[in-house]
């Protein structure tokens, strides 16, 4: 047993999955879905752009809304 926060997360890609994960633990960890957003939105020369940040922010915002809705 521990008093430390425990987080879960493998393959989380939807607000519903984030909510389910957060309901089972103290939070949800998302990694590969963010990496995929970056990889799929690099410029032709492999450089980043402002659109990537906006897409990640929107994605994470949607996940957070899913978690918040499940906590009500």
Helices and strands as residue ranges (DSSP letters): E 7-8, H 15-24, E 27-28, H 32-40, H 50-70
